[in-house]
Amino acid sequence: MTGYALPIKRLIRELGRLPGIGEKTAARLANHILRLSEEDAVRMAESIVDVKRKIRLCRVCFNLAESERCEICLDHSRDRQMICVVEEPDSLIAIEDSGSFRGTYHVLHGVLAPLDGIGPEHLRLKSFWRPTPACRGNPRPC
Amino acid sequence: MTGYALPIKRLIRELGRLPGIGEKTAARLANHILRLSEEDAVRMAESIVDVKRKIRLCRVCFNLAESERCEICLDHSRDRQMICVVEEPDSLIAIEDSGSFRGTYHVLHGVLAPLDGIGPEHLRLKSFWRPTPACRGNPRPC
């Protein structure tokens, strides 16, 4: 990274930490960011900090959410008797993109991997099975 | 982008504006950013704002710089009698990476393109030719 001013070197290093972004791509992206207006650059920076500060896990299905419940769990038109159990939030998004599922989800945030020492206690499983008095017939709070 | 919480949608949209980053790649990067520590995310965001706020053009060669002069123009071991004229700062970096040039540079920030209405007046040319009393024999302030 010879010849780059320090703030550009820093930005290239930070972008280069993203998956699939090598030093050359990072330099190309940094050059693009340099040409953005300050307003656009600030908006991009804020969006990075925002996801860290505002996103939490939905307390019902453990999908990523901005409030206590995710948009899907808040959607009353969803069929709560159908629960699709997925490994990660990405899988949920892929199914949602297909537009063919109108039930709800449960995100495990991992899979059983006994050889790697990952047992049921490491997954978001307990809450899936815990029935609540308010929701007979539905294993989760609704 | 069905199923994503708003801050994630915003981040995917912002990342998707970068060159060569489609929506799928942006979603992958956003998922990675979600898994960073808050400290790492803040550092990445700061590095984006920093390049916009701290980087200016070197007043001698118009390379990108953190202060009035870039690192190359400040380096007294450089041969100031040799000036390599380049189109953009990227070209300068490519030559610097080769390690084979010990002169200085002049960055035009463009090329003549009469058909697109880009004439000499649109490039950083004037200052290249203006001799200063302090530097006889060298077309630029030194």
Interface residues (C-beta under 8 A of the other chain):
Chain A: T2 G3 Y4 A5 L6 P7 I8 R10 L11 R13 E14 L15 R17 L18 P19 G20 I21 T25 A27 R28 L29 A30 N31 H32 I33 L34 L36 E38 D40 A41 V42 R43 M44 A45 E46 S47 I48 V49 D50 V51 K52 R53 K54 I55 N63 L64 A65 E66 C70 E71 I72 P89 D90 L92 I93 E96 D97 G99
Chain B: T2 G3 Y4 A5 L6 P7 I8 R10 L11 R13 E14 L15 R17 L18 P19 G20 I21 T25 A27 R28 L29 A30 N31 H32 I33 L34 L36 E38 D40 A41 V42 R43 M44 A45 E46 S47 I48 V49 D50 V51 K52 R53 K54 I55 N63 L64 A65 E66 C70 E71 I72 P89 D90 L92 I93 E96 D97 G99
